Amino acid sequence: MKIGSIDFGERPVFLAPMEDVTDASFRLLCKEFGASLVYTEFVSADALIRGIGSTVRKMQVADVERPVAIQIYGRDTETMVEAAKISEEARPDILDINFGCPVKRVASKGAGSGLLRNIPLMLEITREVAKAVSIPVTVKTRLGWDCNDIVIDTLAEQLQDAGAAAITIHGRTRSQMYKGEADWEPIRRVANNPRITVPIIGNGDIITGDDALMRFETTGVDAVMIGRGSIGRPWMFEGVMARLRGEERPRHDYAWYIDVLKRQVNESIDKCGEYGGILHIRRHIAMTPIFKGIADFKSMRIALLRAESKEELFQLLDEVPQKYDVSVVDLDAPTN
């Protein structure tokens, strides 16, 4: 499967862009474990052209994580074109446009999935951004605004005609947010539409290698994208890719998983300072499956999430296999 001139091979698996999750250190971990393409956190076009430091820093990409995509979002064509040109200067391999974020602060302002209520503007933004940069421009969107407005069949053709080099489809509507099960039937229809010639990437509820394999085999998508299922378990790509190759998932002891979490902590601290880095990593600690099912673990979980120093946090992590029966943990389990 190719996006532009970038060849991802057969059945690639992508890491979805996620706010406060897909920073540089997490992207690199997922890449090392087998992710075929990684995305930055989504970048506000308005904040980018104003030169907001925290926004500009999100675009810093390293050669070791290539191929890598920068994702931008906004609500008007002129701003998005200017932001696209600035983004290209950061040297990503792909520029992605977010037409799918459902959160109120984005969608209610007419950006992200809010543009599902203004398809002509969505297409204009796609067309003008694709003209403005020399790298492939892809888009990520949803099935429609709500269950009464499933537009993806027609919209996918329109986005392709507007210049999208690939289309990622999340199998939910905006009104669903992240609730209920993702509906892959519309994704299947798009992937098998003879008018569609660009790659179609399916997204939604992939948390195991079996999930990924099933979606490839039953929908005909060119790639799958994993989002929330990777939080607290960047190693999941290792197992997913093994399953797609028909191989056994690599086996690791419990200490190996603790060491991966410690690496996330160290890299987060290197980026944000000790206290800020620990605050940033708490979502991963809260959602990692390696603590799931451990008896009488509530007090330890609270302590882990309240730790304010690296020394304290690492001491608690080391105590987990010493004080608790970790043999009950299903290391293939999905996140909480």
C-alpha positions, 0 to 999 in steps of 0.5 A: 500500500502506498501513500504518494511515493511512500510504500508501507507494504501489505497490511500496515498498521498506523498509530492514530493521532491523539491529543496529549498521547502521541508525543514524540516519545510515545510515537517512537515507542510505537514505531519501535514495536511495529507501527507502520506510520505515526502521527503527531498530536493534532495541531491547531492551525490558528495557534500555529500561525500565531506561533504559540510555542506549545503548538509549534513544539508538537510538530517536531519530528525526528528521522528515527520515527519516519514515516511520520505525519503531522495532523492539523485542524481548523475551520477556514481555508486561508488559515489551513493553507497557511498552517499547511505551509508552516507544517511542511517546513517541519519536514513530515512525510505526510500532512493529515487534515483532521475532519473527525475530532468530535470534542465540543471545543473543536466541533462546535467551532466548525473544525474537526468533525464540525465540518461534516455540517459544511461539506463544501468547506471541507472539500475546499480546505482539502483542495487548497491545502493539497495545492499548497504543499508538495507532500501527500495530503490525507484526511481523517473523518467520520461516517457523518454527523449522526445516524441520520446523516451517514455521508461517507459513501459520497464524501469519500469520493468527493475527498478523493476528487479534491486531492486527498491522497488517502482517507482514514475513516473512523467508524462512528458518527460525531454524535456517537463520540467514542461510545458504542461499537464502531460500524465498519460496514460503511468503511467496507463499502468505501474500500470496495467502491470501484471509484475509489483509487486512494488508500482507505484506512479503517479506524475504530475498536482495534485492540488485538491482532485478531481485530486487525486481521478480521478487519483486513479480511472482511472489509478490504481496507488498505490499512488499519489505525489504532488509537485508544487501544494503544494508550498504556500499551505501546507494545500492542503493535508488536503483537498485532504485526505478529498476528498479521504475519501469522506468527506467535506474539512475542512473550515477555515477563512482567518486569519487561512491561514495567520497564517499558512504562519506566522508559515512557516516564523517563522520556516524558520527564526529559521532555516536560520536567519531572513534575510535568512529565509525571502528570503527562504519563498518568493517563498511560498508567491509569489505562495500562492493562498490566494492572488489570485484574490484580486483587486489592490493587485500588490503594496501589493504583491511587498511589501510582496516580498520586506520585509526584516524583520519579523516585516515588513512582519507580519505587511503587512500580517495583513494588507491584510484582513484589506485593501482588499476584501479577500472574492473574494479569492477562497481558493481551487484555485491552485497556481499561 
